Amino acid sequence: MLAASLWGCSLKTIAVNTVGNALADSGSNFASDDDPELVAAAIPFGLKTIEGLLAQSPNHKGLLFAACSGFTQYSYAFVQQEADYTEAKDLQKATQMRARAKNLFLRAVGYGMRAFELEAPGFRERLRKDPDAALAKLSTKHVPLLYYTSAAWAAAFALDVTDSQLSVNQTAIEKMMRRALALDETWERGSIHDFLMSWESGHASAGGSMEKALEHFERAKQLSAGQRVSPLVAYAESALVAQQKKKEFEQLLKEALAVDVSKTAPEQKLANVLAQRRATWLLSRVDELF
């Protein structure tokens, strides 16, 4: 009877891990879709399924990464950005959506840190005390986790810069992303450069540099090879608005809208559709931004 009970538990664990592996590898199905509304409606069920499986298999690395990356992307694409689009019509609702986005980003950070703890026990504490030493032990395989964890952390802070607990993590956030860049700047066709482009622009008055932001933009475009729209939109929004370069802003966004998404890489389709949607929204706000 004991043997049968143990075998039953073993079978359950195998089943959970097998389903977990399948879910952890299913992101490309969403990424290649060109219907944002369909994806927005489908993702929450998938994320809650992942969380349910993690309750059964808390140390499943694939599920932890899927939760981290999934909550980061969902919160940015379908909560934070929707809050921006809603603000002009309903400020109260937009404020509530941003609060929700912050919580979802922090949930993503939590899963990311749990994944790092499995890779290197004590990672979070070492990151707080000596980020350079903690990050030096990571390798190329950790680049995706570094990216999504630090991106979620930065996004949560950007939504609430008065949160002192998040403010003290800015150095760790930046160092995590720069470590990812050092390990593999080509990851996801230069996406790490997108983040650092916006980071430099947003911190221009506190050690950042518009010149470095431009360097990251040029490198992101080069690595993208015309397959990603987001570098054009991100640079226009983060750097050109700050510098009040209206003509260049409009030109860059029109260039982004001219990209034929159907001819770009399948795994970039959804991101490109969303980036073009934001480009259209930004162009509608020219008189407010300049």
Buried (B, 14 or more C-beta within 10 A) or exposed (E): EEEEEEEEEEEEEEEBBEBBBEBBEBBEEBBEBEEBEEBBEBBEEBBEBBBEBBEBBEEBBBBBBBBBBBBBBBBBBBBBBBBBBBBEEEEEEBEEBBBBBBBBBBBBBBBBBBBBBEBBEEBBEBBEEEBEEBBEEBEEEBBBBBBBBBBBBBBBBBBBEEBEEBEEBBEBBBBBBBBBBEBBBEBBBBBBBBBBBBBBBBBBEEEBEBEBBBBBBBBBBEBBEEBBBBBBBBBBBBBBBBBEBBEEBBBBBEBBBEBEBEEBBEBBBBBBBBBBBBBEBBBEEEEEBE
